[in-house]
Amino acid sequence: MVHEILEAARLAPSASNRQPWRFMVVTDGKEKARLRKICLDQAFIEEAPVVLVCCADLTAYSQSSRKKRAQEFIDYGVTETLSGRFADPAYRAALPEPGPDLGTFLTAAVANTYIAIEHMVLTATALGLGTCWVGALGNEGEIDAFFGLPQTTVVVAVLPVGYPTVIPPPRPRISLSEILLRPLAALSR
Ligand SMILES: Cc1cc2nc3c(=O)[nH]c(=O)nc-3n(C[C@H](O)[C@H](O)[C@H](O)COP(=O)(O)O)c2cc1C
């Protein structure tokens, strides 16, 4: 089931197919206890049999990585299906390069990694498992330091996975009219 969950993340879409997501599967009791402490002492993190540490790898936006992805687009014939400016190799070649500060690409890396994480949440649920997306990651860099992650690998979420002891009632949601910025026009067929 862990493999199936990870496979759902691997197959997630990402802008320009950069695939910046990276994961660590944590099952060791001591490591889970440390994660629990760092993540504001949320007990379920230690109680879950498997905890996925979800990271964004900023080197996915480096020049060499971009070259690799572009070559794959060519090898797989994807370039023929690109449209507009993206179909123009000159446009793609002129895209900005990450500088020494890879943090420039943090927003894109996190946004795309979040998509993969939600794939895992939904797959786990479909398998009859429960998850809880943990965004309370303690002090910045604490988890990264504990696992000795490189500076370019940023922890963006912790995802405990296990069999749920209870199925809680749905949490409240704001109404459709509150999320629509203007009233929904009648949809024609
Ligand atoms: C980015 C993000 C961070 C979250 N962080 C936490 C957390 O640290 N601890 C926790 O118990 N729940 C956390 N949650 C879960 C939310 O509280 C939960 O999704 C929300 O209350 C709606 O409930 P539902 O997912 O059961 O519908 C997080 C959810 C997201 C998407």
The ligand as an SDF file (V2000), in Angstrom:
LIG
                    3D

 31 33  0  0  0  0  0  0  0  0999 V2000
   -1.4460   22.5600    4.3400 C   0  0  0  0  0  0  0  0  0  0  0  0
   -2.1840   21.8650    5.4450 C   0  0  0  0  0  0  0  0  0  0  0  0
   -1.6290   21.8290    6.7160 C   0  0  0  0  0  0  0  0  0  0  0  0
   -2.2920   21.1670    7.7650 C   0  0  0  0  0  0  0  0  0  0  0  0
   -1.6700   21.0380    8.9800 N   0  0  0  0  0  0  0  0  0  0  0  0
   -2.2760   20.3140    9.9640 C   0  0  0  0  0  0  0  0  0  0  0  0
   -1.6130   20.0510   11.2100 C   0  0  0  0  0  0  0  0  0  0  0  0
   -0.4580   20.4560   11.4210 O   0  0  0  0  0  0  0  0  0  0  0  0
   -2.2640   19.3310   12.1500 N   0  0  0  0  0  0  0  0  0  0  0  0
   -3.5210   18.8150   11.9430 C   0  0  0  0  0  0  0  0  0  0  0  0
   -4.0500   18.1350   12.8420 O   0  0  0  0  0  0  0  0  0  0  0  0
   -4.1610   19.0270   10.7690 N   0  0  0  0  0  0  0  0  0  0  0  0
   -3.5770   19.7440    9.7740 C   0  0  0  0  0  0  0  0  0  0  0  0
   -4.2100   19.9110    8.5660 N   0  0  0  0  0  0  0  0  0  0  0  0
   -5.5590   19.3100    8.3680 C   0  0  0  0  0  0  0  0  0  0  0  0
   -6.6740   20.3810    8.3480 C   0  0  0  0  0  0  0  0  0  0  0  0
   -6.8920   20.8590    9.6550 O   0  0  0  0  0  0  0  0  0  0  0  0
   -7.9410   19.7390    7.7630 C   0  0  0  0  0  0  0  0  0  0  0  0
   -7.6790   19.3390    6.4260 O   0  0  0  0  0  0  0  0  0  0  0  0
   -9.1260   20.7220    7.7490 C   0  0  0  0  0  0  0  0  0  0  0  0
   -9.5080   21.0370    9.0780 O   0  0  0  0  0  0  0  0  0  0  0  0
  -10.3440   20.1450    7.0100 C   0  0  0  0  0  0  0  0  0  0  0  0
  -10.6840   18.8900    7.5210 O   0  0  0  0  0  0  0  0  0  0  0  0
  -10.8220   17.5940    6.5790 P   0  0  0  0  0  0  0  0  0  0  0  0
   -9.5370   17.4620    5.8070 O   0  0  0  0  0  0  0  0  0  0  0  0
  -11.0560   16.4440    7.5270 O   0  0  0  0  0  0  0  0  0  0  0  0
  -11.9940   17.8430    5.6820 O   0  0  0  0  0  0  0  0  0  0  0  0
   -3.5690   20.5640    7.5210 C   0  0  0  0  0  0  0  0  0  0  0  0
   -4.1110   20.6080    6.2310 C   0  0  0  0  0  0  0  0  0  0  0  0
   -3.4280   21.2290    5.2050 C   0  0  0  0  0  0  0  0  0  0  0  0
   -4.0250   21.2010    3.8240 C   0  0  0  0  0  0  0  0  0  0  0  0
  1  2  1  0
  2  3  1  0
  2 30  2  0
  3  4  2  0
  4  5  1  0
  4 28  1  0
  5  6  2  0
  6  7  1  0
  6 13  1  0
  7  8  2  0
  7  9  1  0
  9 10  1  0
 10 11  2  0
 10 12  1  0
 12 13  2  0
 13 14  1  0
 14 15  1  0
 14 28  1  0
 15 16  1  0
 16 17  1  0
 16 18  1  0
 18 19  1  0
 18 20  1  0
 20 21  1  0
 20 22  1  0
 22 23  1  0
 23 24  1  0
 24 25  2  0
 24 26  1  0
 24 27  1  0
 28 29  2  0
 29 30  1  0
 30 31  1  0
M  END
$$$$
